[in-house]
Amino acid sequence: MEASLECSVRTSIVIKSIQILVFSFLFTGSVSMGCDCRDINYDDAFERDYKQSELIFLGEITKVSSGIVFIKVVEIFKGNFRHTFKIDLERACTPAMSSGETWLIYANKESERITVSECSLSRSFNHSLKSFLVDLKLPPPPAPGQEVNKMDKLNGLSIENSSSLVLRNEINVLRTRKMQLALEASRQEVKFYKRICTITSAVVLLLILLAFFRKVK
């Protein structure tokens, strides 16, 4: 039973990797593995990408044609809203994407398109593991002929499940931050109008006093 489970897990990972490689060769002529991503823990990666990204949104890939990805915005967390964006798959370090997938995207604007890096937390719900996250890594595969450690087996399953939960929690955190920013902007707007009212009241009072003293004279 355990051998069957391990085989299923490893086979699933290998199939996903092969799909990404084949897609990259077909549509980009190169493989995004050439992108050298620095190892980093998840919390640092999240804060880095949140600060450096002009756009953060949840999107559904509607079409991939001639190396261009068309992605429909489902929900935006940072940046100006648009219904659709285009991503150039031929740009270096762009992750492989397939039609029908749902992605959390961290991006920056470049002319009429957006840029997405394989080294960011941009990822698909179908493949939520990122190899550069040191605290969310799968255990290394066993050497040929070596028996698989039961703990490694469980860790592999746990990390795959955890990465999916992390992605969903990340979306909730992004929603919370968006609400906090909106509340802060609202508070700043209220403060601005209060200042305007205070200044206006002071000017009106000054004009009344000037008019009064003129009459007295």
Residue frames as a rotation matrix with the C-alpha (Angstrom) as fourth column:
MET 1
0.567 0.824 0.000 0.00
0.824 -0.567 0.000 0.00
0.000 0.000 -1.000 0.00
GLU 2
0.522 -0.448 -0.726 2.78
0.121 -0.804 0.583 2.41
-0.844 -0.392 -0.366 0.98
ALA 3
-0.570 -0.767 0.294 4.82
0.371 0.080 0.925 1.54
-0.733 0.636 0.239 -2.13
SER 4
-0.166 0.619 0.767 1.76
0.981 0.025 0.193 2.18
0.101 0.785 -0.612 -4.29
LEU 5
0.790 0.471 -0.394 1.12
0.550 -0.828 0.113 5.55
-0.273 -0.306 -0.912 -2.61
GLU 6
0.102 -0.852 -0.513 4.75
0.063 -0.510 0.858 6.59
-0.993 -0.120 0.001 -3.02
CYS 7
-0.630 -0.314 0.710 4.74
0.661 0.265 0.703 5.57
-0.409 0.912 0.041 -6.66
SER 8
0.295 0.852 0.432 1.56
0.949 -0.314 -0.027 7.59
0.113 0.418 -0.901 -7.25
VAL 9
0.746 -0.049 -0.664 3.01
0.258 -0.898 0.357 10.72
-0.614 -0.437 -0.657 -5.61
ARG 10
-0.263 -0.952 -0.158 6.31
0.079 -0.185 0.980 10.52
-0.961 0.245 0.124 -7.49
THR 11
-0.468 0.157 0.870 4.57
0.860 0.308 0.407 9.78
-0.204 0.938 -0.279 -10.79
SER 12
0.633 0.774 0.000 2.28
0.767 -0.627 -0.135 12.80
-0.105 0.086 -0.991 -10.31
ILE 13
0.492 -0.527 -0.693 5.27
-0.014 -0.801 0.599 15.09
-0.870 -0.285 -0.402 -9.68
VAL 14
-0.559 -0.754 0.345 7.18
0.295 0.209 0.933 13.71
-0.775 0.623 0.105 -12.70
ILE 15
-0.106 0.615 0.781 4.14
0.993 0.106 0.051 14.12
-0.052 0.781 -0.622 -14.99
LYS 16
0.824 0.406 -0.395 3.65
0.432 -0.901 -0.026 17.75
-0.367 -0.150 -0.918 -13.88
SER 17
0.097 -0.885 -0.455 7.34
-0.107 -0.464 0.879 18.48
-0.990 -0.036 -0.140 -14.51
ILE 18
-0.612 -0.308 0.729 7.24
0.603 0.416 0.681 16.87
-0.512 0.856 -0.069 -17.97
GLN 19
0.368 0.842 0.394 4.11
0.926 -0.295 -0.235 18.89
-0.082 0.451 -0.889 -18.87
ILE 20
0.741 -0.144 -0.656 5.88
0.056 -0.960 0.274 22.12
-0.669 -0.239 -0.703 -17.92
LEU 21
-0.314 -0.949 -0.013 9.01
-0.015 -0.009 1.000 21.18
-0.949 0.314 -0.012 -19.91
VAL 22
-0.426 0.218 0.878 7.05
0.858 0.405 0.316 20.16
-0.287 0.888 -0.360 -23.02
PHE 23
0.673 0.740 -0.010 4.93
0.713 -0.652 -0.259 23.32
-0.198 0.167 -0.966 -22.89
SER 24
0.450 -0.578 -0.681 8.05
-0.102 -0.791 0.603 25.48
-0.887 -0.202 -0.415 -22.58
PHE 25
-0.601 -0.719 0.350 9.68
0.239 0.256 0.937 23.86
-0.763 0.646 0.018 -25.59
LEU 26
-0.164 0.632 0.757 6.56
0.975 0.220 0.027 24.15
-0.149 0.743 -0.652 -27.72
PHE 27
0.718 0.663 0.209 5.73
0.683 -0.730 -0.031 27.77
0.132 0.165 -0.977 -27.00
THR 28
0.866 -0.408 -0.291 8.95
-0.231 -0.840 0.491 29.45
-0.445 -0.358 -0.821 -25.95
GLY 29
0.718 -0.653 -0.239 11.72
-0.094 0.249 -0.964 27.42
0.689 0.715 0.118 -27.55
SER 30
-0.486 -0.862 0.141 13.47
-0.276 -0.002 -0.961 27.42
0.829 -0.506 -0.237 -24.18
VAL 31
0.172 0.501 -0.848 12.87
0.649 0.591 0.480 26.18
0.741 -0.633 -0.223 -20.67
SER 32
0.621 0.155 0.768 12.23
-0.306 -0.854 0.420 28.42
0.721 -0.496 -0.484 -17.69
MET 33
0.858 -0.383 -0.342 14.60
0.509 0.547 0.665 26.16
-0.068 -0.744 0.664 -15.70
GLY 34
-0.013 -0.895 0.446 17.33
0.801 -0.276 -0.531 28.40
0.598 0.351 0.721 -17.10
CYS 35
0.375 0.223 0.900 16.04
-0.266 -0.904 0.334 31.01
0.888 -0.365 -0.280 -14.69
ASP 36
-0.438 -0.647 -0.624 18.28
0.478 0.421 -0.771 30.99
0.762 -0.636 0.125 -11.62
CYS 37
0.481 0.718 0.504 16.02
-0.154 -0.496 0.854 31.61
0.863 -0.488 -0.128 -8.61
ARG 38
-0.602 -0.721 0.344 17.65
-0.419 -0.081 -0.904 32.34
0.679 -0.689 -0.253 -5.27
ASP 39
-0.254 0.479 -0.840 16.48
0.681 0.706 0.196 30.15
0.687 -0.522 -0.506 -2.39
ILE 40
-0.753 0.133 0.644 14.35
-0.429 -0.842 -0.328 32.09
0.499 -0.523 0.691 0.07
ASN 41
-0.833 0.540 -0.120 11.80
0.469 0.576 -0.670 31.32
-0.292 -0.615 -0.733 2.76
TYR 42
-0.223 0.851 0.476 8.11
0.926 0.032 0.375 31.89
0.304 0.525 -0.795 2.05
ASP 43
0.518 0.490 -0.701 7.50
0.739 -0.670 0.078 34.90
-0.431 -0.558 -0.709 4.34
ASP 44
-0.249 -0.705 -0.664 10.44
0.114 -0.702 0.703 36.84
-0.962 0.100 0.255 2.86
ALA 45
-0.859 -0.030 0.511 9.35
0.503 0.142 0.853 35.96
-0.098 0.989 -0.107 -0.68
PHE 46
0.105 0.988 0.113 5.82
0.988 -0.116 0.099 37.17
0.111 0.101 -0.989 0.00
GLU 47
0.492 0.048 -0.869 6.93
0.426 -0.884 0.193 40.53
-0.759 -0.465 -0.456 1.43
ARG 48
-0.598 -0.782 -0.176 9.44
0.144 -0.321 0.936 40.98
-0.789 0.534 0.304 -1.40
ASP 49
-0.737 0.335 0.587 6.88
0.664 0.198 0.721 40.28
0.125 0.921 -0.368 -4.13
TYR 50
0.329 0.904 -0.273 4.17
0.933 -0.356 -0.055 42.35
-0.147 -0.236 -0.960 -2.47
LYS 51
0.277 -0.292 -0.916 6.44
0.196 -0.916 0.351 45.43
-0.941 -0.277 -0.196 -2.38
GLN 52
-0.648 -0.733 -0.207 8.02
-0.065 -0.217 0.974 44.98
-0.759 0.645 0.093 -5.81
SER 53
-0.631 0.453 0.630 4.89
0.770 0.461 0.441 44.09
-0.091 0.764 -0.639 -7.82
GLU 54
-0.926 0.367 -0.091 2.78
-0.378 -0.911 0.165 46.78
-0.022 0.187 0.982 -9.46
LEU 55
0.021 0.950 -0.313 -0.02
-0.877 0.168 0.449 44.28
0.479 0.265 0.837 -10.04
ILE 56
-0.962 -0.140 0.233 -1.24
-0.232 0.868 -0.439 41.38
-0.141 -0.476 -0.868 -7.92
PHE 57
-0.109 0.980 -0.165 -4.34
-0.987 -0.127 -0.102 39.54
-0.121 0.152 0.981 -9.05
LEU 58
-0.359 0.181 0.915 -6.15
-0.001 0.981 -0.194 36.25
-0.933 -0.070 -0.352 -9.39
GLY 59
-0.127 0.258 -0.958 -6.60
-0.911 -0.413 0.010 35.38
-0.393 0.874 0.288 -13.05
GLU 60
0.359 0.317 0.878 -7.89
0.076 0.928 -0.366 32.71
-0.930 0.198 0.310 -15.39
ILE 61
-0.684 -0.665 -0.300 -5.92
-0.304 -0.115 0.946 31.88
-0.664 0.738 -0.124 -18.52
THR 62
0.357 0.933 -0.055 -8.40
-0.344 0.077 -0.936 32.03
-0.869 0.353 0.348 -21.38
LYS 63
0.996 -0.040 0.082 -6.07
0.091 0.343 -0.935 31.47
0.009 0.938 0.346 -24.34
VAL 64
0.121 -0.989 -0.086 -2.45
-0.086 -0.097 0.992 30.77
-0.989 -0.112 -0.096 -25.26
SER 65
0.831 0.228 0.508 -1.65
0.479 0.171 -0.861 31.73
-0.283 0.959 0.033 -28.82
SER 66
0.592 -0.661 0.462 1.65
0.370 -0.287 -0.884 32.39
0.716 0.694 0.075 -30.66
GLY 67
-0.366 -0.840 -0.401 3.56
0.722 0.016 -0.692 32.63
0.587 -0.542 0.601 -27.41
ILE 68
-0.715 0.206 0.669 1.09
-0.412 -0.896 -0.165 35.10
0.565 -0.393 0.725 -25.87
VAL 69
-0.680 0.506 -0.531 -0.97
0.721 0.593 -0.358 34.31
0.134 -0.627 -0.768 -22.78
PHE 70
-0.400 0.662 0.633 -4.37
-0.275 -0.746 0.606 35.99
0.874 0.068 0.481 -22.45
ILE 71
-0.712 0.064 -0.699 -5.41
0.632 0.493 -0.598 36.13
0.306 -0.868 -0.392 -18.82
LYS 72
0.068 0.849 0.523 -8.77
0.142 -0.527 0.838 37.33
0.987 0.017 -0.157 -17.51
VAL 73
-0.833 -0.364 0.416 -8.75
-0.293 -0.346 -0.891 39.12
0.468 -0.865 0.182 -14.16
VAL 74
-0.097 0.781 -0.617 -10.97
0.584 0.547 0.600 37.39
0.806 -0.302 -0.509 -11.61
GLU 75
0.885 0.297 -0.360 -9.99
0.463 -0.460 0.758 39.46
0.059 -0.837 -0.544 -8.57
ILE 76
0.182 -0.846 0.501 -7.40
0.270 -0.447 -0.853 42.21
0.945 0.291 0.147 -8.16
PHE 77
0.576 -0.057 -0.815 -5.47
0.816 0.107 0.569 42.80
0.055 -0.993 0.108 -4.94
LYS 78
0.078 -0.601 -0.795 -3.03
0.326 -0.738 0.590 45.55
-0.942 -0.305 0.139 -5.95
GLY 79
-0.885 -0.464 0.050 -2.88
0.228 -0.335 0.914 47.96
-0.407 0.820 0.402 -8.89
ASN 80
-0.437 0.716 -0.544 -5.37
-0.763 -0.615 -0.196 49.31
-0.475 0.329 0.816 -11.40
PHE 81
-0.053 0.540 0.840 -8.12
0.071 0.841 -0.537 46.99
-0.996 0.031 -0.082 -12.62
ARG 82
-0.423 0.096 -0.901 -8.33
-0.901 -0.154 0.406 45.77
-0.100 0.983 0.151 -16.19
HIS 83
0.625 0.761 0.175 -10.47
-0.727 0.649 -0.224 42.95
-0.284 0.013 0.959 -17.55
THR 84
0.926 -0.338 0.169 -7.60
0.375 0.876 -0.302 41.17
-0.046 0.343 0.938 -19.33
PHE 85
0.416 -0.874 -0.251 -3.82
-0.658 -0.479 0.580 41.22
-0.628 -0.076 -0.775 -19.50
LYS 86
0.908 -0.236 -0.345 -1.31
-0.145 0.595 -0.791 39.74
0.392 0.768 0.506 -21.94
ILE 87
0.510 -0.788 0.345 1.88
-0.418 0.124 0.900 37.91
-0.752 -0.603 -0.266 -20.95
ASP 88
0.519 -0.430 -0.739 4.73
-0.785 0.103 -0.611 37.19
0.339 0.897 -0.284 -23.37
LEU 89
0.944 -0.113 0.311 5.90
-0.055 0.874 0.483 33.58
-0.326 -0.473 0.818 -22.89
GLU 90
0.650 -0.732 0.204 9.01
0.549 0.266 -0.793 34.21
0.526 0.627 0.574 -24.97
ARG 91
0.467 -0.475 0.746 10.38
-0.610 -0.783 -0.117 36.62
0.640 -0.401 -0.656 -22.40
ALA 92
-0.397 -0.739 -0.545 13.18
-0.041 0.607 -0.794 35.08
0.917 -0.293 -0.271 -20.32
CYS 93
-0.990 -0.129 -0.063 12.19
0.039 0.184 -0.982 33.63
0.138 -0.974 -0.177 -16.94
THR 94
-0.295 0.951 0.089 8.46
-0.943 -0.305 0.135 33.61
0.156 -0.044 0.987 -17.69
PRO 95
-0.597 0.074 0.799 6.75
-0.349 0.873 -0.341 30.53
-0.723 -0.482 -0.495 -16.20
ALA 96
-0.946 0.300 -0.124 4.98
0.035 0.475 0.879 28.04
0.322 0.828 -0.460 -18.47
MET 97
-0.564 0.823 0.059 1.20
-0.472 -0.263 -0.841 28.53
-0.677 -0.502 0.538 -18.53
SER 98
-0.928 0.314 0.203 -1.70
0.368 0.671 0.644 26.57
0.066 0.672 -0.737 -19.99
SER 99
-0.569 0.795 0.210 -5.20
-0.504 -0.539 0.675 27.55
0.649 0.278 0.708 -21.04
GLY 100
0.330 0.834 -0.443 -7.86
0.018 0.463 0.886 26.92
0.944 -0.301 0.138 -18.40
GLU 101
-0.259 -0.502 -0.825 -5.53
0.846 0.295 -0.445 27.29
0.466 -0.813 0.349 -15.42
THR 102
0.857 0.423 0.294 -6.18
0.192 -0.792 0.580 29.70
0.479 -0.441 -0.760 -12.56
TRP 103
-0.099 -0.987 -0.128 -3.15
0.764 0.007 -0.645 31.64
0.638 -0.161 0.753 -11.35
LEU 104
0.799 0.047 -0.599 -2.18
0.432 -0.738 0.519 34.02
-0.418 -0.673 -0.610 -8.59
ILE 105
0.382 -0.611 0.694 -0.10
0.781 -0.188 -0.595 36.59
0.494 0.769 0.405 -10.46
TYR 106
0.466 -0.401 -0.788 2.56
0.351 -0.734 0.581 38.99
-0.812 -0.548 -0.201 -9.20
ALA 107
0.241 -0.276 0.931 3.48
0.970 0.046 -0.238 41.22
0.022 0.960 0.279 -12.14
ASN 108
-0.257 -0.299 -0.919 4.86
0.219 -0.944 0.246 44.49
-0.941 -0.138 0.308 -13.39
LYS 109
0.770 0.637 0.031 3.66
0.221 -0.221 -0.950 46.50
-0.598 0.739 -0.311 -16.37
GLU 110
-0.480 -0.872 -0.093 5.69
0.165 -0.193 0.967 46.80
-0.862 0.449 0.237 -19.57
SER 111
-0.930 0.213 -0.300 4.04
-0.363 -0.412 0.835 48.72
0.054 0.886 0.461 -22.41
GLU 112
-0.080 0.977 -0.198 0.83
-0.892 0.019 0.452 46.85
0.446 0.213 0.870 -23.37
ARG 113
0.340 0.135 -0.931 1.82
0.050 0.986 0.162 43.65
0.939 -0.101 0.328 -21.57
ILE 114
0.715 -0.150 0.683 2.78
-0.699 -0.184 0.691 42.53
0.022 -0.971 -0.237 -18.10
THR 115
-0.139 -0.830 -0.540 5.90
-0.524 0.524 -0.671 40.65
0.840 0.189 -0.508 -17.01
VAL 116
0.826 0.376 0.420 5.74
-0.561 0.477 0.677 37.63
0.054 -0.795 0.605 -14.71
SER 117
-0.148 -0.981 -0.129 8.81
-0.891 0.189 -0.413 35.92
0.429 0.054 -0.902 -13.29
GLU 118
0.338 0.133 -0.932 9.32
0.038 0.987 0.155 32.24
0.940 -0.088 0.329 -12.51
CYS 119
-0.590 -0.682 -0.433 11.24
0.504 0.109 -0.857 33.46
0.631 -0.724 0.279 -9.44
SER 120
-0.621 0.485 0.616 8.18
-0.700 -0.697 -0.156 35.21
0.354 -0.527 0.772 -8.00
LEU 121
-0.771 0.418 0.481 5.31
-0.138 0.627 -0.767 33.63
-0.622 -0.657 -0.425 -6.06
SER 122
-0.049 0.733 -0.679 3.19
-0.988 -0.137 -0.076 33.65
-0.149 0.666 0.731 -9.23
ARG 123
-0.944 -0.286 0.162 1.80
-0.272 0.957 0.104 30.14
-0.184 0.054 -0.981 -9.49
SER 124
-0.370 0.810 -0.455 -1.05
-0.525 0.222 0.822 27.97
0.767 0.543 0.342 -10.68
PHE 125
0.193 0.541 0.819 -3.59
-0.962 0.270 0.049 26.25
-0.195 -0.797 0.572 -8.45
ASN 126
0.927 0.152 -0.344 -2.63
-0.268 0.909 -0.319 23.09
0.264 0.388 0.883 -10.38
HIS 127
0.321 -0.895 -0.308 1.03
0.723 0.442 -0.531 23.39
0.611 -0.052 0.790 -9.40
SER 128
0.887 0.217 0.408 1.41
-0.042 -0.841 0.540 25.47
0.460 -0.496 -0.737 -6.25
LEU 129
0.641 -0.733 -0.229 4.89
0.590 0.279 0.758 24.28
-0.491 -0.621 0.611 -5.23
LYS 130
0.867 -0.496 0.042 7.80
-0.360 -0.683 -0.636 26.67
0.344 0.536 -0.771 -5.83
SER 131
0.647 -0.619 -0.445 11.21
0.544 0.784 -0.300 25.01
0.535 -0.048 0.844 -5.83
PHE 132
-0.264 -0.835 0.483 13.07
0.200 -0.538 -0.819 28.02
0.943 -0.120 0.309 -4.41
LEU 133
0.393 0.460 0.797 11.03
-0.695 -0.419 0.584 28.15
0.602 -0.783 0.155 -1.17
VAL 134
-0.567 -0.791 -0.231 13.34
-0.445 0.530 -0.722 26.54
0.693 -0.307 -0.652 1.38
ASP 135
-0.779 0.301 0.550 10.56
-0.498 0.238 -0.834 25.94
-0.382 -0.923 -0.036 3.92
LEU 136
0.389 0.906 0.167 8.26
-0.550 0.374 -0.747 24.27
-0.739 0.199 0.644 1.35
LYS 137
-0.248 -0.587 -0.771 10.56
-0.962 0.246 0.122 21.82
0.118 0.771 -0.625 -0.43
LEU 138
0.860 0.448 -0.244 9.82
-0.444 0.893 0.071 18.22
0.250 0.047 0.967 -1.32
PRO 139
0.406 -0.750 0.522 12.31
-0.332 0.411 0.849 15.69
-0.852 -0.518 -0.083 0.09
PRO 140
-0.266 -0.570 -0.777 14.91
-0.941 -0.023 0.338 14.60
-0.211 0.821 -0.530 -2.50
PRO 141
0.708 0.522 -0.476 14.09
-0.637 0.762 -0.112 11.43
0.304 0.383 0.872 -4.49
PRO 142
0.626 -0.484 0.612 15.80
-0.266 0.605 0.750 8.25
-0.733 -0.632 0.250 -3.25
ALA 143
-0.335 -0.812 -0.478 18.92
-0.865 0.064 0.497 6.94
-0.373 0.580 -0.724 -4.96
PRO 144
0.168 0.388 -0.906 18.42
-0.777 0.618 0.120 3.99
0.606 0.684 0.405 -7.34
GLY 145
-0.106 -0.150 -0.983 17.78
0.182 0.969 -0.168 0.85
0.977 -0.197 -0.076 -5.33
GLN 146
-0.966 -0.250 0.072 17.42
-0.004 -0.262 -0.965 2.77
0.260 -0.932 0.252 -2.08
GLU 147
-0.296 0.896 -0.330 14.30
0.912 0.368 0.182 2.17
0.285 -0.247 -0.926 -0.02
VAL 148
-0.193 0.317 0.929 12.09
0.040 -0.943 0.330 5.22
0.980 0.101 0.169 0.43
ASN 149
-0.962 -0.158 -0.222 12.04
0.235 -0.070 -0.969 6.55
0.138 -0.985 0.104 3.97
LYS 150
-0.177 0.976 -0.128 8.49
0.953 0.202 0.225 6.49
0.245 -0.082 -0.966 5.38
MET 151
0.063 0.154 -0.986 8.96
0.617 -0.783 -0.083 9.93
-0.785 -0.603 -0.144 6.94
ASP 152
-0.840 -0.400 -0.367 10.09
-0.051 -0.614 0.787 11.40
-0.541 0.680 0.495 3.61
LYS 153
-0.724 0.641 0.253 6.99
0.585 0.378 0.717 9.89
0.364 0.667 -0.650 2.04
LEU 154
0.192 0.826 -0.530 4.72
0.976 -0.215 0.019 11.57
-0.099 -0.521 -0.848 4.58
ASN 155
-0.232 -0.363 -0.902 6.68
0.331 -0.902 0.278 14.84
-0.915 -0.235 0.329 4.36
GLY 156
-0.976 -0.152 0.156 6.23
0.187 -0.216 0.958 14.87
-0.112 0.965 0.239 0.58
LEU 157
-0.274 0.954 0.124 2.48
0.807 0.157 0.569 14.47
0.523 0.256 -0.813 0.86
SER 158
0.236 0.343 -0.909 2.32
0.872 -0.488 0.042 17.00
-0.429 -0.803 -0.414 3.70
ILE 159
-0.580 -0.545 -0.606 4.29
0.226 -0.822 0.523 19.63
-0.783 0.167 0.599 1.76
GLU 160
-0.877 0.320 0.360 2.13
0.363 -0.052 0.930 19.22
0.316 0.946 -0.070 -1.36
ASN 161
0.121 0.965 -0.233 -1.00
0.909 -0.013 0.417 19.67
0.399 -0.262 -0.878 0.75
SER 162
0.085 -0.162 -0.983 0.58
0.736 -0.654 0.172 22.55
-0.671 -0.739 0.064 2.69
SER 163
-0.876 -0.481 -0.038 1.55
0.320 -0.638 0.701 24.42
-0.361 0.602 0.712 -0.48
SER 164
-0.466 0.800 0.379 -2.09
0.561 -0.065 0.825 24.38
0.684 0.597 -0.419 -1.62
LEU 165
0.433 0.605 -0.668 -3.26
0.898 -0.232 0.373 25.66
0.071 -0.761 -0.644 1.78
VAL 166
-0.331 -0.659 -0.676 -0.54
0.622 -0.691 0.368 28.33
-0.710 -0.299 0.638 1.76
LEU 167
-0.890 0.017 0.456 -1.77
0.402 -0.447 0.799 29.57
0.218 0.894 0.391 -1.62
ARG 168
0.050 0.993 0.107 -5.36
0.662 -0.114 0.741 29.89
0.748 0.034 -0.663 -0.39
ASN 169
0.404 0.029 -0.914 -4.25
0.855 -0.365 0.367 31.58
-0.323 -0.930 -0.172 2.83
GLU 170
-0.674 -0.731 -0.109 -2.07
0.604 -0.630 0.488 33.95
-0.426 0.263 0.866 0.79
ILE 171
-0.538 0.572 0.619 -5.13
0.482 -0.394 0.783 35.06
0.692 0.719 -0.064 -1.17
ASN 172
0.520 0.745 -0.418 -6.97
0.758 -0.178 0.627 35.78
0.393 -0.643 -0.657 2.10
VAL 173
-0.010 -0.630 -0.777 -4.00
0.777 -0.494 0.390 37.82
-0.630 -0.599 0.494 3.34
LEU 174
-0.870 -0.314 0.381 -3.98
0.493 -0.593 0.637 39.80
0.026 0.742 0.670 0.08
ARG 175
-0.010 0.944 0.330 -7.72
0.596 -0.259 0.760 40.49
0.803 0.205 -0.560 0.46
THR 176
0.542 0.174 -0.822 -7.14
0.830 -0.262 0.492 41.71
-0.130 -0.949 -0.287 4.02
ARG 177
-0.452 -0.798 -0.398 -4.31
0.664 -0.599 0.447 44.01
-0.595 -0.063 0.801 2.94
LYS 178
-0.680 0.283 0.677 -6.45
0.523 -0.460 0.718 45.42
0.514 0.842 0.164 0.14
MET 179
0.426 0.899 -0.102 -9.22
0.669 -0.237 0.705 46.21
0.609 -0.369 -0.702 2.65
GLN 180
0.300 -0.399 -0.866 -6.72
0.821 -0.353 0.448 47.78
-0.485 -0.846 0.222 5.06
LEU 181
-0.773 -0.618 0.140 -5.32
0.586 -0.614 0.529 49.99
-0.241 0.491 0.837 2.30
ALA 182
-0.319 0.753 0.575 -8.84
0.520 -0.369 0.771 51.03
0.792 0.545 -0.274 1.27
LEU 183
0.618 0.534 -0.577 -9.68
0.760 -0.215 0.614 51.90
0.204 -0.817 -0.539 4.90
GLU 184
-0.125 -0.761 -0.636 -6.47
0.763 -0.484 0.428 53.86
-0.634 -0.432 0.642 5.28
ALA 185
-0.823 -0.124 0.554 -7.17
0.515 -0.574 0.637 55.75
0.239 0.809 0.537 2.04
SER 186
0.167 0.968 0.188 -10.68
0.608 -0.251 0.753 56.50
0.777 -0.012 -0.630 3.33
ARG 187
0.498 -0.058 -0.865 -9.27
0.818 -0.300 0.491 57.81
-0.288 -0.952 -0.101 6.63
GLN 188
-0.591 -0.791 -0.155 -6.82
0.657 -0.585 0.476 60.03
-0.467 0.179 0.866 4.78
GLU 189
-0.553 0.480 0.681 -9.65
0.519 -0.440 0.732 61.36
0.651 0.759 -0.006 2.63
VAL 190
0.551 0.770 -0.322 -11.71
0.713 -0.233 0.662 62.17
0.435 -0.594 -0.677 5.74
LYS 191
0.115 -0.609 -0.785 -8.71
0.790 -0.423 0.444 63.93
-0.602 -0.671 0.432 7.30
PHE 192
-0.793 -0.432 0.429 -8.23
0.609 -0.563 0.559 65.95
0.000 0.704 0.710 4.12
TYR 193
-0.133 0.839 0.527 -11.86
0.488 -0.408 0.772 67.11
0.863 0.360 -0.355 4.06
LYS 194
0.587 0.273 -0.762 -11.69
0.809 -0.198 0.553 67.94
0.000 -0.942 -0.337 7.77
ARG 195
-0.403 -0.811 -0.424 -8.69
0.720 -0.567 0.400 70.18
-0.565 -0.144 0.812 7.10
ILE 196
-0.730 0.190 0.657 -10.53
0.486 -0.531 0.694 71.83
0.481 0.825 0.295 4.23
CYS 197
0.349 0.936 -0.039 -13.55
0.635 -0.206 0.744 72.44
0.689 -0.285 -0.667 6.48
THR 198
0.345 -0.307 -0.887 -11.34
0.849 -0.302 0.434 73.86
-0.401 -0.903 0.156 9.23
ILE 199
-0.737 -0.676 0.011 -9.56
0.591 -0.637 0.495 76.21
-0.328 0.371 0.869 6.82
THR 200
-0.454 0.659 0.600 -12.85
0.498 -0.370 0.784 77.25
0.739 0.655 -0.160 5.21
SER 201
0.548 0.681 -0.486 -14.40
0.767 -0.177 0.617 77.97
0.334 -0.711 -0.619 8.63
ALA 202
-0.039 -0.659 -0.751 -11.36
0.788 -0.482 0.383 80.04
-0.614 -0.577 0.538 9.65
VAL 203
-0.865 -0.282 0.415 -11.48
0.495 -0.611 0.618 82.07
0.079 0.740 0.668 6.43
VAL 204
-0.030 0.946 0.324 -15.24
0.560 -0.253 0.789 82.73
0.828 0.205 -0.522 6.83
LEU 205
0.549 0.193 -0.813 -14.72
0.831 -0.233 0.505 83.79
-0.093 -0.953 -0.288 10.46
LEU 206
-0.467 -0.814 -0.345 -11.89
0.704 -0.578 0.412 86.10
-0.535 -0.051 0.843 9.43
LEU 207
-0.728 0.252 0.638 -14.06
0.453 -0.522 0.723 87.69
0.515 0.815 0.266 6.74
ILE 208
0.388 0.908 -0.157 -16.90
0.682 -0.168 0.712 88.23
0.620 -0.383 -0.685 9.26
LEU 209
0.295 -0.366 -0.883 -14.51
0.828 -0.363 0.427 89.90
-0.477 -0.857 0.195 11.71
LEU 210
-0.779 -0.610 0.143 -13.08
0.585 -0.628 0.513 92.14
-0.223 0.484 0.846 9.00
ALA 211
-0.342 0.751 0.564 -16.58
0.476 -0.379 0.793 93.16
0.810 0.540 -0.228 7.95
PHE 212
0.547 0.554 -0.628 -17.51
0.803 -0.135 0.580 93.85
0.237 -0.822 -0.519 11.58
PHE 213
-0.086 -0.683 -0.726 -14.47
0.768 -0.510 0.388 96.07
-0.635 -0.524 0.568 12.24
ARG 214
-0.817 -0.151 0.556 -15.11
0.528 -0.583 0.617 98.02
0.231 0.798 0.557 9.04
LYS 215
0.157 0.956 0.247 -18.63
0.562 -0.293 0.774 98.80
0.812 0.017 -0.583 10.22
VAL 216
0.480 -0.031 -0.877 -17.32
0.854 -0.213 0.475 99.89
-0.201 -0.977 -0.075 13.64
LYS 217
-0.599 -0.772 -0.215 -14.90
0.655 -0.626 0.422 102.31
-0.460 0.112 0.881 12.00
